[in-house]
Amino acid sequence: MKPIEINNVQDILEQFCNREVYVHLETTNGAYASHFDDKAYNVGAYIRNAKVKFTQAKIVGNGKTYRTGLKMDLGWIYAEGLTDCELDKDNRLLMAGHDREGRLMVSLEISDTPFN
């Protein structure tokens, strides 16, 4: 993965608009939180192969971290804290947010085909 280039990612996101696609969204601080602080809460969310159709996609950020939103007829999907991305050989947009130590904190992936 490479650091997000906002204009490039925006162009890719728009290619997925107005058609059914599969989304993977995951957030976690996993064991990181409680491993270093026994009073911390572990939190996370996970959804894989949600078949959605979004009509608008937008990425915004401050040059270090980014938020991506996908507008559907009945609501939004969004991920915040994204730092890196790639368009892989299968034309899947893979975006991730890593903390200072390189640990995964959030991922948002979009594909025309289900994720394995």
Short mmCIF file of the C-alpha atoms (twelve columns), coordinates in Angstrom:
data_MODEL
# 
_entry.id   MODEL 
# 
loop_
_atom_site.group_PDB 
_atom_site.id 
_atom_site.type_symbol 
_atom_site.label_atom_id 
_atom_site.label_alt_id 
_atom_site.label_comp_id 
_atom_site.label_asym_id 
_atom_site.label_seq_id 
_atom_site.Cartn_x 
_atom_site.Cartn_y 
_atom_site.Cartn_z 
_atom_site.pdbx_PDB_model_num 
ATOM 1   C CA . MET A 1   0.000   0.000   0.000   1 
ATOM 2   C CA . LYS A 2   1.017   3.576   -0.588  1 
ATOM 3   C CA . PRO A 3   -0.003  6.829   1.117   1 
ATOM 4   C CA . ILE A 4   -3.357  8.118   -0.087  1 
ATOM 5   C CA . GLU A 5   -3.304  10.598  -2.953  1 
ATOM 6   C CA . ILE A 6   -6.707  12.208  -2.541  1 
ATOM 7   C CA . ASN A 7   -7.416  13.071  -6.197  1 
ATOM 8   C CA . ASN A 8   -6.427  9.612   -7.398  1 
ATOM 9   C CA . VAL A 9   -8.619  7.884   -4.811  1 
ATOM 10  C CA . GLN A 10  -11.549 10.195  -5.580  1 
ATOM 11  C CA . ASP A 11  -11.346 9.219   -9.255  1 
ATOM 12  C CA . ILE A 12  -11.303 5.513   -8.369  1 
ATOM 13  C CA . LEU A 13  -14.227 5.872   -5.951  1 
ATOM 14  C CA . GLU A 14  -16.336 7.503   -8.640  1 
ATOM 15  C CA . GLN A 15  -15.785 4.506   -10.915 1 
ATOM 16  C CA . PHE A 16  -17.673 2.355   -8.382  1 
ATOM 17  C CA . CYS A 17  -20.680 4.729   -8.145  1 
ATOM 18  C CA . ASN A 18  -24.152 3.706   -9.319  1 
ATOM 19  C CA . ARG A 19  -23.570 -0.025  -9.512  1 
ATOM 20  C CA . GLU A 20  -23.742 -2.923  -7.102  1 
ATOM 21  C CA . VAL A 21  -20.421 -3.562  -5.386  1 
ATOM 22  C CA . TYR A 22  -19.128 -5.461  -2.378  1 
ATOM 23  C CA . VAL A 23  -17.824 -3.598  0.650   1 
ATOM 24  C CA . HIS A 24  -15.560 -4.714  3.456   1 
ATOM 25  C CA . LEU A 25  -15.403 -2.349  6.438   1 
ATOM 26  C CA . GLU A 26  -13.438 -3.082  9.579   1 
ATOM 27  C CA . THR A 27  -12.394 -0.999  12.559  1 
ATOM 28  C CA . THR A 28  -10.465 -2.163  15.558  1 
ATOM 29  C CA . ASN A 29  -8.129  -1.220  18.277  1 
ATOM 30  C CA . GLY A 30  -8.128  -4.932  19.043  1 
ATOM 31  C CA . ALA A 31  -5.809  -6.186  21.698  1 
ATOM 32  C CA . TYR A 32  -3.722  -3.032  21.335  1 
ATOM 33  C CA . ALA A 33  -5.872  -1.142  23.812  1 
ATOM 34  C CA . SER A 34  -6.084  -3.599  26.681  1 
ATOM 35  C CA . HIS A 35  -2.584  -4.948  26.142  1 
ATOM 36  C CA . PHE A 36  -1.073  -1.586  27.085  1 
ATOM 37  C CA . ASP A 37  -3.814  -0.246  29.344  1 
ATOM 38  C CA . ASP A 38  -5.959  -2.660  31.351  1 
ATOM 39  C CA . LYS A 39  -8.627  0.062   31.779  1 
ATOM 40  C CA . ALA A 40  -9.025  0.573   28.021  1 
ATOM 41  C CA . TYR A 41  -11.932 -0.864  26.085  1 
ATOM 42  C CA . ASN A 42  -11.515 -3.028  23.037  1 
ATOM 43  C CA . VAL A 43  -13.747 -1.790  20.234  1 
ATOM 44  C CA . GLY A 44  -14.283 -2.900  16.684  1 
ATOM 45  C CA . ALA A 45  -16.737 -3.299  13.858  1 
ATOM 46  C CA . TYR A 46  -16.619 -5.778  10.988  1 
ATOM 47  C CA . ILE A 47  -18.719 -6.261  7.892   1 
ATOM 48  C CA . ARG A 48  -17.644 -8.261  4.865   1 
ATOM 49  C CA . ASN A 49  -19.236 -8.664  1.450   1 
ATOM 50  C CA . ALA A 50  -22.072 -6.239  2.037   1 
ATOM 51  C CA . LYS A 51  -23.608 -5.793  -1.385  1 
ATOM 52  C CA . VAL A 52  -24.404 -2.105  -1.797  1 
ATOM 53  C CA . LYS A 53  -25.029 0.525   -4.416  1 
ATOM 54  C CA . PHE A 54  -23.842 4.022   -3.630  1 
ATOM 55  C CA . THR A 55  -24.690 7.122   -5.617  1 
ATOM 56  C CA . GLN A 56  -21.960 9.390   -4.342  1 
ATOM 57  C CA . ALA A 57  -18.469 8.856   -2.926  1 
ATOM 58  C CA . LYS A 58  -16.231 11.425  -1.317  1 
ATOM 59  C CA . ILE A 59  -12.809 11.385  0.291   1 
ATOM 60  C CA . VAL A 60  -11.655 14.295  2.456   1 
ATOM 61  C CA . GLY A 61  -8.701  14.769  4.730   1 
ATOM 62  C CA . ASN A 62  -5.888  16.840  6.095   1 
ATOM 63  C CA . GLY A 63  -2.979  15.319  4.178   1 
ATOM 64  C CA . LYS A 64  -2.244  12.744  6.880   1 
ATOM 65  C CA . THR A 65  -5.535  10.959  7.558   1 
ATOM 66  C CA . TYR A 66  -8.662  10.761  5.440   1 
ATOM 67  C CA . ARG A 67  -12.370 9.998   5.724   1 
ATOM 68  C CA . THR A 68  -14.236 8.274   2.912   1 
ATOM 69  C CA . GLY A 69  -18.030 8.351   2.685   1 
ATOM 70  C CA . LEU A 70  -20.308 6.340   0.415   1 
ATOM 71  C CA . LYS A 71  -23.859 7.724   0.045   1 
ATOM 72  C CA . MET A 72  -26.603 5.174   -0.515  1 
ATOM 73  C CA . ASP A 73  -30.321 5.748   -1.006  1 
ATOM 74  C CA . LEU A 74  -31.026 5.038   2.670   1 
ATOM 75  C CA . GLY A 75  -27.879 6.231   4.402   1 
ATOM 76  C CA . TRP A 76  -24.119 6.389   4.476   1 
ATOM 77  C CA . ILE A 77  -21.113 4.156   4.958   1 
ATOM 78  C CA . TYR A 78  -17.971 5.908   6.076   1 
ATOM 79  C CA . ALA A 79  -14.526 5.149   7.383   1 
ATOM 80  C CA . GLU A 80  -12.302 7.646   9.147   1 
ATOM 81  C CA . GLY A 81  -8.569  7.507   9.827   1 
ATOM 82  C CA . LEU A 82  -7.530  6.092   6.457   1 
ATOM 83  C CA . THR A 83  -3.868  6.600   5.556   1 
ATOM 84  C CA . ASP A 84  -2.942  4.173   2.758   1 
ATOM 85  C CA . CYS A 85  -4.486  2.580   -0.313  1 
ATOM 86  C CA . GLU A 86  -3.972  0.521   -3.424  1 
ATOM 87  C CA . LEU A 87  -5.924  -0.583  -6.446  1 
ATOM 88  C CA . ASP A 88  -4.971  -4.244  -6.735  1 
ATOM 89  C CA . LYS A 89  -4.679  -6.475  -9.796  1 
ATOM 90  C CA . ASP A 90  -8.367  -7.470  -9.418  1 
ATOM 91  C CA . ASN A 91  -9.489  -3.809  -9.558  1 
ATOM 92  C CA . ARG A 92  -10.376 -3.770  -5.856  1 
ATOM 93  C CA . LEU A 93  -9.884  -0.505  -4.000  1 
ATOM 94  C CA . LEU A 94  -8.199  -1.324  -0.709  1 
ATOM 95  C CA . MET A 95  -7.862  1.471   1.851   1 
ATOM 96  C CA . ALA A 96  -6.475  1.201   5.356   1 
ATOM 97  C CA . GLY A 97  -5.593  3.356   8.314   1 
ATOM 98  C CA . HIS A 98  -2.550  2.496   10.384  1 
ATOM 99  C CA . ASP A 99  -1.415  3.950   13.689  1 
ATOM 100 C CA . ARG A 100 2.085   5.312   14.380  1 
ATOM 101 C CA . GLU A 101 3.375   1.798   14.971  1 
ATOM 102 C CA . GLY A 102 1.941   0.539   11.677  1 
ATOM 103 C CA . ARG A 103 -0.915  -1.446  13.231  1 
ATOM 104 C CA . LEU A 104 -4.206  -1.670  11.338  1 
ATOM 105 C CA . MET A 105 -6.944  0.499   12.835  1 
ATOM 106 C CA . VAL A 106 -9.478  0.751   10.004  1 
ATOM 107 C CA . SER A 107 -10.018 -0.663  6.529   1 
ATOM 108 C CA . LEU A 108 -12.509 0.057   3.772   1 
ATOM 109 C CA . GLU A 109 -12.421 -2.057  0.641   1 
ATOM 110 C CA . ILE A 110 -14.635 -1.936  -2.458  1 
ATOM 111 C CA . SER A 111 -14.853 -4.612  -5.146  1 
ATOM 112 C CA . ASP A 112 -17.003 -5.740  -8.062  1 
ATOM 113 C CA . THR A 113 -16.702 -9.305  -6.771  1 
ATOM 114 C CA . PRO A 114 -17.009 -10.764 -3.266  1 
ATOM 115 C CA . PHE A 115 -13.944 -10.797 -1.031  1 
ATOM 116 C CA . ASN A 116 -12.483 -14.214 -0.182  1 
# 
